[in-house]
Amino acid sequence: MKLVCTVAWAALLLAPASQAATPGAAPAGWQPSPGHRQMPIWPGAAPDTPPVPGPETAKGGGVTNVTRPTMTVYSPKGKNSGVAVIVIPGGGFQLLAMDLEGVEICDWLTSRGVTCVLLKYRVPSIPYRWQCDCRPHNKEISTPSLQDVLRTVRLTRARAAEWRIDPRKIGVIGFSAGGYLVAEASTHFDDRLYAPVDTADRQSARPDFAIAVYPGHLALAKNSIALNPNIEKAITRRTPPTFLLQNEDDHVDRVEDALSYYMGLKKAGVAVELHSYAQGGHAFGLREKKLPVSGWPRLVETWLRTIGMLSE
């Protein structure tokens, strides 16, 4: 298939931040802080976008009704390690926690010399009800959201030289539903879920490492470590090294979600590290809980050094 590079798409990527919005117009939906600019990840309309119930709406640090997925790059502060992490916020495939599980995570990563690529992927899924057996994780794969993740990995790798990134040190971190997308991206990276749209799609979509924090939708049932077959059947020895974190008192996404994925990775011979705490609940991000789980960022930093991503 012929690869097409859209001139308008290139202009959007290369234009200065002042051109990101029409002068005098109020920005729509979620916007990054001054000095950062969202970039569309697709040159035109994103493939397979389902209808949503209204315009993109940002409220209380979150956003919903996303039909135009974007990425926002946060450069490292101080020494550049060459490592990049694509941040995938959670929100139950209904909305995205862009502050708690996005910007705040980027602030931590950039303070450690890591380039952060914050992904705003498409939500909500259909149907819009939370309690049903028909959400993306119950299907073959969560196609639109996963398309956005894999496209972002490829774009980041394609622009590695420009952003001073080592193309062999590009990872993903996700929270809750974003943690499920981490598992999908770690196992379905060779799937051709969309037709290539430009030369960036020649790049590999395989993350070099993966971090899933209180991931959801992985265990089939409560008190069971039977792994979601959409993930289990796709695990291979090429699945990247993985860090898992979950609390035993998490009643939204249960500790069995992390345990089931841990056992699946272990069985396949994939390097995996699991941390589970008695207390801490769900959706805490980096916010201090005065509990042992609050030390998880230091555990991640140590782990990144042990797998050769970060140096001392």
C-alpha positions in Angstrom: 0.0 0.0 0.0 1.3 3.5 -0.9 2.2 5.6 2.1 0.8 9.1 2.1 2.3 12.0 4.0 -0.2 14.9 4.3 1.3 18.4 4.0 -1.3 19.8 6.4 -0.4 17.1 9.0 3.3 18.1 8.7 2.4 21.7 9.1 0.5 21.0 12.3 3.4 19.1 13.8 6.0 21.8 12.9 4.0 24.9 13.5 4.8 27.0 16.6 2.5 26.8 19.6 0.9 30.1 18.8 -0.6 28.5 15.6 -2.2 25.7 17.5 -5.5 27.5 17.8 -7.3 30.2 15.8 -6.4 33.6 17.1 -9.1 35.0 19.4 -10.9 31.6 19.6 -11.5 29.9 23.0 -9.7 26.5 23.0 -12.0 23.6 23.0 -11.7 20.6 25.3 -8.6 19.8 27.3 -5.6 22.0 26.8 -2.0 21.5 28.2 -0.3 24.2 30.2 1.4 27.1 28.5 4.6 26.1 26.7 3.2 22.8 25.6 1.2 22.0 22.5 -1.0 19.1 21.6 -0.3 17.5 18.3 -2.9 15.3 16.4 -1.7 11.8 16.0 -3.6 11.2 12.8 -3.2 13.3 9.7 -7.0 13.4 9.1 -9.9 11.8 10.8 -8.9 8.9 13.1 -10.0 5.5 11.8 -13.0 3.7 13.2 -14.1 6.5 15.4 -17.5 5.8 17.0 -20.0 8.5 17.5 -19.9 10.2 20.9 -22.8 12.0 22.8 -21.4 15.5 22.5 -18.3 17.8 22.0 -15.0 17.2 23.7 -15.5 18.5 27.3 -12.9 19.1 30.0 -13.9 19.3 33.6 -12.1 18.8 36.9 -8.8 17.6 35.4 -10.5 15.1 33.1 -11.8 15.1 29.5 -14.5 13.1 27.7 -16.0 12.9 24.2 -12.5 12.7 22.6 -12.7 12.1 18.8 -9.5 13.8 17.8 -6.7 12.0 19.7 -3.6 14.0 20.5 -0.2 13.7 22.0 1.6 16.4 24.1 5.4 16.1 24.5 7.0 17.2 27.8 10.8 17.5 27.6 13.1 16.3 30.4 14.3 18.7 33.0 18.0 18.7 33.4 20.0 15.8 32.0 18.3 13.9 29.2 18.4 10.2 29.8 17.2 9.4 26.2 14.3 7.4 27.7 10.7 8.3 26.6 7.5 7.1 28.2 4.0 7.3 26.7 1.5 8.1 29.4 -1.9 6.5 29.1 -4.5 7.9 31.6 -7.3 5.9 32.9 -11.0 6.6 33.2 -12.9 3.4 32.5 -13.0 4.1 28.7 -15.5 6.8 29.6 -13.2 9.7 30.2 -9.5 10.4 30.7 -7.9 11.6 34.0 -5.6 14.0 32.3 -4.2 15.6 35.4 -4.0 12.9 38.0 -2.8 10.2 35.6 -1.3 12.4 32.9 0.3 15.8 33.6 1.3 14.9 37.2 2.9 11.7 35.9 4.8 13.8 33.2 6.0 16.2 35.9 7.6 13.2 37.8 9.1 11.6 34.7 10.6 14.8 33.3 12.2 15.5 36.7 14.0 12.2 36.2 15.3 13.1 32.7 12.7 11.2 30.9 10.7 12.6 27.9 7.0 12.2 28.5 4.5 11.8 25.7 1.0 12.3 27.1 -1.7 10.6 25.0 -5.3 11.8 24.8 -7.0 8.8 23.3 -10.5 8.3 22.1 -13.3 8.0 24.7 -16.0 7.1 25.5 -16.6 3.7 24.1 -20.1 2.5 23.1 -22.3 1.9 25.0 -21.8 4.7 27.5 -23.0 2.7 30.5 -20.3 1.6 33.0 -21.9 -1.6 34.1 -22.3 -3.9 31.1 -20.6 -6.9 29.5 -19.9 -5.1 26.3 -17.1 -2.7 26.9 -13.9 -2.7 24.8 -12.1 -5.2 27.0 -14.9 -7.7 26.4 -14.5 -7.5 22.6 -11.6 -9.0 20.5 -9.6 -5.8 21.2 -10.4 -2.2 22.1 -9.7 -1.1 18.6 -9.9 2.8 18.5 -8.1 3.2 21.8 -5.4 0.7 20.9 -5.0 2.2 17.5 -4.2 5.5 19.2 -1.6 3.9 21.5 0.2 2.0 18.8 0.2 5.0 16.5 1.7 7.1 19.2 4.5 4.6 19.8 5.3 4.6 16.1 5.3 8.4 16.0 7.5 8.7 19.0 10.0 6.3 17.5 9.8 8.1 14.1 10.7 11.4 15.8 13.3 10.0 18.2 16.2 11.9 16.8 14.3 15.2 16.8 13.2 14.7 20.4 16.6 13.4 21.5 15.2 10.0 22.4 16.8 6.6 22.1 14.5 4.6 19.8 15.3 1.5 21.8 14.1 3.1 25.1 10.5 3.9 24.5 8.0 2.6 27.0 4.4 2.9 28.1 2.8 3.6 31.4 -1.0 3.3 32.0 -3.4 3.5 34.9 -6.6 1.6 35.4 -8.2 1.3 31.9 -4.9 2.8 30.6 -3.2 -0.1 32.4 -5.3 -2.5 30.3 -4.2 -0.6 27.2 -0.6 -1.1 28.3 -1.2 -4.9 28.3 -2.8 -4.7 24.9 0.0 -2.6 23.4 2.5 -5.1 24.9 0.9 -8.1 23.3 -0.8 -6.8 20.1 1.9 -4.5 18.8 2.3 -6.5 15.6 -1.4 -6.4 14.8 -2.2 -4.2 11.7 -5.3 -2.5 13.2 -5.3 0.4 10.6 -4.0 1.1 7.1 -0.6 3.0 7.2 -1.1 6.7 6.8 2.5 7.9 6.5 6.1 6.9 6.9 5.9 6.8 10.7 3.8 3.7 10.3 6.8 1.8 9.1 8.2 2.0 12.6 7.7 -0.8 15.2 4.9 -0.3 17.6 6.5 -2.6 20.3 7.1 -0.8 23.6 10.6 -1.5 25.0 9.1 -1.7 28.5 5.7 -1.4 30.1 4.3 -0.2 33.4 0.7 -0.9 34.5 -0.5 0.8 37.6 -3.8 -0.6 39.1 -4.7 -2.1 35.7 -8.2 -3.2 35.0 -10.1 -5.7 32.9 -7.4 -8.4 33.0 -8.8 -11.0 35.3 -12.0 -12.8 34.2 -13.7 -12.9 37.5 -13.4 -11.9 41.2 -11.0 -14.1 43.2 -9.8 -15.6 39.9 -6.5 -15.3 38.2 -7.8 -16.6 34.9 -6.4 -14.1 32.4 -8.5 -12.3 29.8 -8.1 -14.4 26.7 -7.7 -11.3 24.5 -4.4 -10.8 26.3 -3.4 -14.4 27.2 -3.5 -15.7 23.6 -1.2 -12.8 22.4 1.6 -13.0 25.0 4.9 -14.1 23.6 8.5 -13.9 24.6 8.6 -10.6 22.7 6.2 -9.0 25.2 8.3 -6.3 26.8 9.6 -6.3 30.4 6.7 -5.3 32.6 6.2 -3.6 36.0 2.9 -4.2 37.8 1.4 -2.4 40.8 -1.9 -3.0 42.5 -3.5 -2.8 46.0 -5.3 -5.6 47.7 -8.1 -3.2 48.8 -8.6 -1.9 45.3 -12.3 -2.5 44.7 -12.5 -1.0 41.3 -9.8 -2.9 39.5 -8.9 -5.9 41.7 -5.5 -7.2 42.7 -6.4 -10.3 40.6 -6.1 -8.1 37.5 -2.4 -7.7 38.1 -1.9 -11.2 39.4 -3.5 -12.8 36.3 -1.3 -10.8 34.0 1.8 -11.6 36.1 1.1 -15.3 35.9 0.6 -15.1 32.1 3.8 -13.2 31.6 5.8 -15.5 33.9 4.5 -18.6 32.1 5.7 -17.1 28.8 9.2 -16.3 30.2 8.7 -12.6 30.1 10.6 -10.5 32.6 8.0 -9.2 35.0 8.0 -7.5 38.5 4.9 -7.3 40.7 4.3 -5.1 43.7 1.1 -5.5 45.7 0.1 -3.6 48.9 -2.5 -4.2 51.5 -3.9 -0.7 51.4 -4.1 2.2 49.0 -7.3 1.7 47.1 -7.6 2.9 43.5 -6.8 6.0 41.4 -4.2 7.5 43.6 -1.6 8.4 41.0 1.3 10.2 42.7 -0.8 11.8 45.4 0.5 11.1 48.9 -1.5 8.6 50.9 0.9 8.2 53.9 1.0 4.5 53.0 3.8 2.3 51.7 2.3 2.3 48.2 3.1 6.0 47.8 6.7 4.9 47.3 5.9 3.2 44.0 7.7 5.9 41.7 11.0 5.0 43.4 10.4 1.3 42.7 9.8 2.1 39.1 13.0 4.2 38.8 15.0 1.3 40.4 13.3 -1.2 38.0 14.1 1.0 35.0 17.8 0.9 36.1 17.7 -2.9 36.5 16.5 -3.4 32.9 19.0 -1.0 31.5 16.8 1.9 30.6 18.0 4.4 33.2 21.6 4.8 34.3 22.7 5.5 37.9 
